[in-house]
Every structure is written in structure tokens, then in C-alpha cells.
């Protein structure tokens, strides 16, 4: 979805709701016969997006691991290395797998997790690898933030690709309920400078992460595993 120092986020709904069905007239896929994204992110009167619900049931495409660094979520230094898990709205994923294009309303979520630092079982920076029986592993410890990426050329016509980015805080749940769109220099510029239009500004595609691969039989295998088709 993005590089180690970029984040993506999106939102939806009003103070009480996070998601609503997408109208076929409002969000049409450019690809005949494929359903548009099911979830429409809506905004409150202040133009802030609401944190979507149910995103962990979306397609999990990949998890990356980052050493201690400055997080794009709030510009602070992370206390431990973090794992970044990327989830894609199912119809968004279906369209990309079949066509290689991101539709209007495309929605991706990245959730962050800290790394276990148990001094009795785990090493120190930068890896915090932990003993587990006869093996060595890196364990997530607790969730610590969410970012979302939305493609909406109507609402964000001046943003490259129509992509907008949101952050719902860098803390354990509950996350912040709403987020304004991030300023371009906070996140979008990283995608613009390092990914660009050839990959529609999506880091995970440029990095050829397993869940985004479409070469050979990968698209079929990914659709079978993610959506049973």
C-alpha cells in the first residue's frame, strides 16, 4: 500500500455509522459486469471521514515489518518495530485482480501493530526476535493505529489518482472516530514521488507484494484464496 514511511487511510459514515452501500449511479466500475465497491465512505459535516467497521474481514493482502522509525500516523518515533497489515475491500480487490485497475471508491486499510519486547524471551532493537520453543519468531503485541486510502476523484479532483489518505491515531483501540484528509506532504507526496501513476500510486503494487500479483496464475490463485472464485 505504501512504503515504510507512508500510510494510507480512509473513512466512512456519520458519528454512529461507518459504512453504507454504494449506489450504482454514484460509484460505477469502469469495467462492465464487475460490481463496484460495496462500501461507500461518507463524511460528516466537517468533511472528516469516519473509521470504517469490519475491515479485518476484507481481503488481507500482505503484512510488512518495519524497524523503529517515525510513523506517518502521527510523526512520532515508534516504541518498537511495527507490523503493517493491509486489507482491501472485496469488490475493490476483485476489480484490481481482474483488470489491473483501481475503481472509483477503491478502499484500502493499513493497521499497525507493535512488536513483543518481553525481556525474558525477546531480543532488543532492531529486531526484537523472540524464542518460541526451538524456533525464533517476531510476535505482534498489540494493535496501535489505522490508516486508510480512498480513491475518489469527485471529492478529491486535485489529488493524483484521486487518492486521499486518512489517519485515525497512533494508539491502541479505540482509534479516533474521524479523520480529516491528510495534507499532501504528510503522505500523498511519498506515493507521488516514489510510486507514481504507472502503479496508480499504490506502494504494495509497486513492491509486488504477494496479494497484489497478477502475473501468470497469480490473479486466479489470489481470487480463489481470497474470494473463493
C-alpha positions in Angstrom: 0.0 0.0 0.0 2.8 2.3 0.7 6.4 2.5 1.7 7.6 2.1 5.3 7.2 5.8 5.9 3.9 6.3 4.2 0.4 5.4 5.4 -3.0 5.2 3.9 -6.3 5.6 5.4 -10.0 6.1 4.6 -13.2 6.7 6.4 -16.9 6.5 6.3 -20.2 7.4 7.7 -21.6 9.6 10.3 -20.9 9.6 14.1 -22.9 6.4 14.5 -22.3 4.6 11.2 -19.1 3.8 9.4 -20.2 2.3 6.1 -23.2 2.3 3.7 -24.0 0.6 0.5 -22.7 2.2 -2.7 -25.2 3.4 -5.3 -24.6 2.0 -8.7 -25.1 5.5 -10.0 -22.7 7.1 -7.6 -19.9 4.5 -7.8 -19.7 2.7 -11.1 -16.9 0.4 -12.0 -15.4 1.3 -15.3 -15.4 -2.4 -16.0 -18.7 -3.8 -17.4 -20.0 -6.8 -15.5 -18.0 -6.2 -12.3 -19.7 -4.9 -9.2 -18.4 -1.6 -7.8 -17.0 -1.4 -4.2 -19.8 -2.3 -1.8 -18.7 0.2 0.9 -19.1 3.9 0.4 -17.1 6.1 2.7 -19.1 9.1 3.7 -18.1 12.2 5.6 -19.5 14.3 8.4 -20.5 17.9 8.1 -16.9 19.0 8.8 -15.6 16.9 5.8 -14.0 14.3 8.1 -14.1 10.6 7.3 -15.4 8.1 9.8 -13.4 5.0 10.7 -14.9 2.1 8.7 -16.0 -1.0 10.5 -15.4 -4.7 9.6 -12.2 -4.1 7.6 -10.5 -7.1 9.2 -13.0 -9.2 7.3 -11.8 -7.7 4.0 -9.1 -9.3 1.8 -5.8 -9.4 3.8 -3.2 -8.9 1.1 0.1 -8.7 3.0 1.9 -7.9 6.2 5.2 -6.0 6.3 7.5 -5.4 9.3 9.3 -2.1 10.0 12.1 -1.4 12.4 11.8 1.5 14.9 11.0 4.6 12.8 9.0 7.8 12.6 5.4 6.7 11.9 3.4 8.6 9.4 0.3 8.2 11.6 1.4 11.0 13.9 5.0 11.8 13.2 6.3 10.2 16.5 9.1 7.6 16.9 7.6 4.1 17.4 8.3 2.4 20.7 9.0 -0.9 19.0 9.3 -2.2 15.4 5.8 -2.5 13.9 3.9 -4.8 11.7 1.7 -3.3 9.0 -1.3 -5.4 7.8 -3.1 -4.3 4.6 -6.8 -5.1 3.9 -8.6 -4.3 0.7 -12.4 -4.0 0.3 -13.5 -7.2 -1.5 -15.0 -5.7 -4.7 -12.1 -3.3 -4.9 -9.8 -6.3 -4.8 -11.9 -8.3 -7.3 -11.7 -5.5 -9.9 -8.0 -5.0 -9.4 -7.2 -8.7 -9.7 -9.3 -9.0 -12.9 -8.4 -5.7 -14.6 -5.3 -4.3 -13.0 -7.2 -1.0 -12.4 -8.4 0.6 -9.2 -12.1 1.6 -9.4 -13.8 4.7 -8.1 -14.4 4.1 -4.4 -11.4 1.8 -4.1 -10.7 1.4 -0.4 -7.7 0.0 1.4 -6.9 -0.1 5.2 -3.5 -0.5 6.9 -3.5 -1.5 10.5 -0.4 -1.2 12.6 0.8 -3.5 15.5 3.7 -3.2 17.9 6.2 -6.0 18.4 6.6 -8.1 21.5 9.5 -6.9 23.6 9.3 -9.4 26.6 12.8 -9.1 28.1 12.7 -12.7 29.3 12.0 -14.1 25.8 12.8 -11.4 23.2 16.0 -9.7 21.9 16.4 -5.9 21.7 16.5 -3.4 18.8 16.2 -3.5 15.9 14.5 -6.9 15.6 13.0 -8.0 18.9 13.1 -11.6 17.8 11.7 -13.9 20.4 12.3 -17.5 21.4 9.4 -19.9 20.7 10.3 -23.5 21.5 13.2 -24.4 19.2 12.4 -21.6 16.7 12.9 -17.8 16.6 9.9 -15.6 15.7 8.7 -12.0 15.8 5.3 -11.7 17.6 2.9 -8.8 17.2 2.0 -7.4 20.7 -0.9 -5.0 20.3 -2.7 -3.0 17.6 -1.6 0.6 17.6 -3.2 2.5 14.7 -5.0 2.6 11.4 -4.6 4.3 8.1 -6.9 4.3 5.1 -6.6 5.1 1.4 -9.6 6.1 -0.7 -9.9 6.7 -4.5 -12.5 9.4 -5.0 -11.9 11.7 -8.0 -15.1 13.6 -7.4 -14.3 14.6 -3.8 -10.5 15.0 -4.4 -10.2 16.0 -8.1 -6.8 17.8 -7.5 -5.1 14.8 -5.9 -3.1 12.5 -8.1 -5.2 9.5 -9.0 -8.0 10.9 -6.8 -6.4 9.2 -3.8 -7.0 10.6 -0.3 -5.3 9.5 2.9 -6.5 9.4 6.5 -5.1 8.6 9.9 -7.1 7.6 13.0 -4.4 8.0 15.5 -1.4 6.1 16.8 -2.6 4.3 19.9 -4.3 1.1 21.0 -8.0 0.8 20.2 -10.3 2.6 20.4 -9.0 4.6 17.5 -10.1 8.1 16.7 -13.7 8.0 15.2 -13.0 10.6 12.5 -10.1 11.9 10.4 -9.7 14.8 8.0 -7.9 14.1 4.8 -4.1 14.3 5.3 -2.2 17.1 3.8 -0.3 16.1 0.7 3.1 16.5 2.3 2.1 14.1 5.1 1.5 11.1 3.0 0.5 11.5 -0.7 3.8 13.1 -1.7 5.6 9.9 -0.7 3.4 8.0 -3.1 3.7 10.6 -5.8 7.5 10.8 -5.6 8.2 7.1 -5.2 5.4 5.2 -6.9 3.7 7.4 -9.4 1.0 6.9 -12.0 2.4 3.7 -13.5 1.2 1.9 -10.4 -1.6 4.3 -9.6 0.3 5.5 -6.5 -0.2 2.2 -4.6 3.0 1.1 -2.9 2.0 -2.6 -2.4 1.6 -3.0 -6.2 5.0 -1.4 -7.0 6.6 -3.6 -4.4 4.9 -6.7 -6.0 3.5 -7.9 -2.7 2.1 -11.4 -2.9 -1.6 -10.4 -2.5 -1.3 -7.9 -5.4 0.4 -10.1 -8.0 -1.4 -10.7 -11.3 1.3 -12.3 -13.4 0.9 -15.8 -14.6 -1.7 -17.7 -12.5 -1.3 -15.4 -9.5 -4.6 -13.5 -10.2 -6.6 -16.7 -10.3 -4.8 -18.1 -7.2 -5.4 -14.9 -5.3 -9.1 -14.7 -6.2 -9.6 -18.4 -5.3 -7.9 -17.9 -1.9 -9.5 -14.5 -1.1 -13.0 -14.7 -2.5 -13.5 -18.4 -3.5 -13.7 -17.7 -7.2 
